């Protein structure tokens, strides 16, 4: 899931807006700042899902990153519904579920312990 968020962020950052707009029309219909803000959120969420666990530095941040990813996807669902694009949301719902599963797993089921100082 982390790779999906990081990959989406890089795709949004590195693909010219007209080319993105040909694939996802909303990208050409919003301010570029909004598009890049979603890319920053994708990147932060994707990195936050994996880096705290790998480094064992503040691993609790993984839970917050997963909750942030869920919030981002819920926002995307609201955005798409408001534009009459409900048909574009099933994958967003899947990502909400996966993000909440990661949050629960890293909080309650299998938390990662912080590195000993």
C-alpha positions in Angstrom: 0.0 0.0 0.0 2.9 2.3 0.7 4.2 1.8 -2.8 0.8 2.7 -4.2 0.7 6.1 -2.3 4.3 6.9 -3.1 3.9 5.9 -6.8 0.8 8.0 -7.1 2.6 11.0 -5.7 5.5 10.6 -8.0 3.1 10.1 -11.0 1.3 13.4 -10.1 4.6 15.3 -9.6 6.4 14.0 -12.7 3.6 13.8 -15.3 2.7 17.0 -17.1 -0.8 18.3 -16.1 -2.2 18.0 -19.6 -1.1 14.4 -19.8 -2.6 13.7 -16.4 -5.8 15.4 -17.4 -6.2 13.1 -20.4 -6.1 10.1 -17.9 -7.9 11.7 -14.9 -10.0 14.6 -16.0 -10.2 16.3 -12.6 -6.4 16.9 -12.7 -6.9 19.5 -15.5 -10.0 21.0 -13.8 -8.5 22.0 -10.5 -5.8 24.4 -9.6 -2.3 22.9 -9.9 -1.7 23.7 -6.3 -4.6 21.4 -5.3 -3.2 18.6 -7.5 0.3 19.0 -6.0 -1.2 19.2 -2.5 -2.8 15.8 -3.0 0.6 14.5 -4.3 2.3 15.8 -1.1 -0.4 14.0 1.0 0.1 10.8 -1.0 3.9 11.0 -0.5 3.7 11.7 3.2 1.2 9.0 3.8 3.1 6.4 1.8 6.4 7.2 3.5 4.7 7.4 6.9 3.4 3.9 6.4 6.8 2.3 6.1 9.7 4.5 7.4 8.8 4.6 11.1 8.6 0.8 11.2 11.8 0.3 9.2 13.8 2.7 11.3 12.0 1.9 14.6 12.1 5.6 15.3 8.6 6.7 16.5 6.9 3.7 15.0 3.6 5.0 16.4 3.6 7.4 13.5 2.7 4.5 11.2 -0.8 4.5 12.9 -1.2 8.2 12.3 0.0 7.9 8.6 -2.5 5.1 8.0 -5.3 7.3 9.5 -4.1 10.1 7.3 -4.3 7.9 4.3 -7.8 6.9 5.2 -8.8 10.6 5.7 -7.2 11.4 2.3 -9.2 8.7 0.6 -12.5 9.7 2.3 -11.8 13.2 1.1 -11.3 11.8 -2.4 -14.6 10.0 -2.2 -16.4 13.2 -1.1 -14.7 15.1 -3.9 -15.7 12.6 -6.6 -19.3 12.4 -5.3 -19.6 16.2 -5.4 -18.5 16.1 -9.0 -21.0 13.4 -10.0 -18.1 10.8 -10.3 -19.4 8.2 -7.9 -18.3 5.5 -10.4 -14.7 6.5 -9.8 -14.8 5.7 -6.1 -14.7 1.9 -5.5 -10.9 1.8 -5.3 -11.0 4.7 -2.8 -13.3 2.7 -0.6 -10.9 -0.3 -0.8 -8.0 2.0 0.2 -10.0 3.4 3.2 -10.5 -0.2 4.4 -6.9 -1.1 3.9 -5.6 2.0 5.6 -7.9 1.4 8.6 -6.7 -2.2 8.7 -3.1 -1.0 8.9 -3.9 1.5 11.6 -5.6 -1.1 13.7 -2.9 -3.6 13.1 0.0 -1.3 14.0 -1.9 0.1 17.0 -3.6 -3.0 18.5 -2.7 -6.2 16.8 1.0 -6.0 16.0 2.6 -2.7 17.2 6.3 -2.1 16.3 8.5 -1.3 19.3 10.7 1.7 19.2 14.4 1.3 19.0 16.1 1.2 22.4 18.1 4.3 23.1 
